[in-house]
Amino acid sequence: MNLVNELFSESKAPCLIDGNEKYSHVQLKNFASRLSAGLVRRGVAPKDRVVIIAHNSTEFLLSYLAIINCGAIAIPLDPFSTQTEKARDLSLVRPKLILTATIDLVPKNYAEAIDVLEFNSSDWRSYLKLKPFETYECDEEDIALMMMTSGSSFQPRPAMLSHKSLIANLKQARSVDELILSSKDVVLAALPMYHIFGLHVVAGLSLISNSKMVIARTFDPVELASIISYSKVTVLPGVPALFDAFVRTNSITLDSFTTLRLLISGGAPMRAELHEKFQQRFGKSIMEGYGLTEAAPMVSFSTNPTAEGEIGTPLEGIEIDLRDSSGSQALQGDVGQIVVKGKNVFSGYFGDKEATSKVLDPNGWLFTGDIGVKDINGKITLIDRGSDVIAVHGFSVYPSEVENVLLDVDFVEEVSVVGELDEISGERVVAYIKASPLVHIQDDLKNKRASEKELREHCLKKLARYKVPVKFEFISELGLQASSRPLRKSLRAALRNID
């Protein structure tokens, strides 16, 4: 078994368009197999971990496919992350090799200690001329992909996804009539491939369906609308923030979207108001998928969301249930944690059995951390995230990660980071800070502004920009455990005016 065998066909029709470059399935597999030969020559063996740090590109996709093709494990990292964040992730996964668009994206100490292969370097080009490497036959439980996610501790950690789980999820997704793509479909690949949605749902579904995938190296709504129109895109996967940007951009007309037949939103729940505005503006309905990295990632799909937070129908072969605080099945109308079971469920967190045991029970149920309620018809509606992860433009921000950075500032005694609802980004990061008694911030506006500037500049050095708090609130008391879940929940409720 190997995921690569499922993704490719013998089709000579274009399956990938990246600017002026076009590749068929045969060409893409040929280049990926040659690159595999180069990786093996470089010392990569089955089950070795290989990191990819790059933005969307043909080279990213080739790297991913080549790594899996030779039986190794692909680990995409966010290129927007700071060097500090990348260093933390690299220390967790301990890779054999790093593939990257430029060595500047790799922390200096790791670039010196770990073998690095740059896209389009002389070595890269020479590997593409080698004899193709025959696809490695893996066991179904062998790990193909690791994606950074939060798990139950709200700290980034690598989630392990096997060949079996990834293949299963593609088949489960295609059990939904609306998600059955064809060779006539043109899929826009604008979502980042270092995210499970962009990599496995967008690229994976497109490849396995013999569809044509158009790589977009921008997230600008006007440029994307132009690409959609020019390339006659039929399938548009996105996140709520992208659809909101289309609605807010007056220069985008209905003509840009005439070829679209399927619009899918994921990554975060979409507000009912946004559904209505998009429908009114462009005459197109948006379908929604619910999932998480640990489920590879799709769990359920809603073709016609009628209520905000509705997660839709489970994909074929996936069970969904609600559990109360004791772990028992929640009763109809009661609130409970959403649990998921199926062949798509992940294998655990790399190097952390304790964290794995907290979310994966002996019977194979995955505890998502999301809170829902089931109605009389069995429909589950998502009402809150059990975890405190903040979704900014569909990307996860882990409060404890931001809090740890802020605690490095001398005058910060305690801090709690929460998400505030935001029309454009979905949520935005807010930090509540208790400062040292020696620093009189609350009573001195000039002092407060200087302190905010210092905190923001410190965060920008340590965190990706989307993780940096947009607002700092200085308060006199946070409590003994500033980063505790109950406190975060009460602060978040205060921001949202919820009792």
HELIX and SHEET records of a PDB file:
HELIX    1   1 LEU A    3  LEU A    7  1                                   5    
HELIX    2   2 HIS A   25  ARG A   41  1                                  17    
HELIX    3   3 THR A   58  ASN A   69  1                                  12    
HELIX    4   4 GLN A   83  VAL A   93  1                                  11    
HELIX    5   5 ILE A  103  LEU A  105  5                                   3    
HELIX    6   6 LYS A  108  ALA A  113  1                                   6    
HELIX    7   7 SER A  122  TYR A  127  1                                   6    
HELIX    8   8 HIS A  163  ALA A  173  1                                  11    
HELIX    9   9 ASP A  177  LEU A  179  5                                   3    
HELIX   10  10 ILE A  196  ILE A  196  1                                   1    
HELIX   11  11 PHE A  197  GLY A  204  3                                   8    
HELIX   12  12 LEU A  205  ILE A  208  1                                   4    
HELIX   13  13 PRO A  221  SER A  231  1                                  11    
HELIX   14  14 PRO A  240  ARG A  248  1                                   9    
HELIX   15  15 LEU A  254  PHE A  257  5                                   4    
HELIX   16  16 ALA A  272  PHE A  282  1                                  11    
HELIX   17  17 THR A  293  ALA A  295  5                                   3    
HELIX   18  18 LYS A  353  VAL A  359  1                                   7    
HELIX   19  19 PRO A  399  LEU A  406  1                                   8    
HELIX   20  20 LEU A  445  LYS A  462  1                                  18    
HELIX   21  21 ARG A  465  LYS A  467  5                                   3    
HELIX   22  22 ARG A  485  LEU A  495  1                                  11    
SHEET    1   A 4 GLU A  21  SER A  24  0                                        
SHEET    2   A 4 PRO A  14  ASP A  18 -1                                        
SHEET    3   A 4 LYS A 212  ILE A 215  1                                        
SHEET    4   A 4 VAL A 186  ALA A 189  1                                        
SHEET    1   B 4 ILE A  73  LEU A  77  0                                        
SHEET    2   B 4 ARG A  49  ILE A  53  1                                        
SHEET    3   B 4 LEU A  97  THR A 100  1                                        
SHEET    4   B 4 ASP A 115  GLU A 118  1                                        
SHEET    1   C 3 ILE A 143  THR A 149  0                                        
SHEET    2   C 3 ARG A 157  SER A 162 -1                                        
SHEET    3   C 3 GLY A 348  TYR A 349 -1                                        
SHEET    1   D 5 VAL A 235  GLY A 238  0                                        
SHEET    2   D 5 LEU A 262  SER A 265  1                                        
SHEET    3   D 5 MET A 287  GLY A 291  1                                        
SHEET    4   D 5 MET A 298  SER A 302 -1                                        
SHEET    5   D 5 THR A 313  PRO A 314 -1                                        
SHEET    1   E 4 GLU A 319  ARG A 323  0                                        
SHEET    2   E 4 VAL A 335  LYS A 341 -1                                        
SHEET    3   E 4 LEU A 366  LYS A 374 -1                                        
SHEET    4   E 4 ILE A 380  ARG A 385 -1                                        
SHEET    1   F 2 ILE A 390  VAL A 392  0                                        
SHEET    2   F 2 PHE A 395  VAL A 397 -1                                        
SHEET    1   G 3 VAL A 412  ASP A 422  0                                        
SHEET    2   G 3 GLY A 426  ALA A 435 -1                                        
SHEET    3   G 3 LYS A 471  PHE A 474  1                                        
END                                                                             
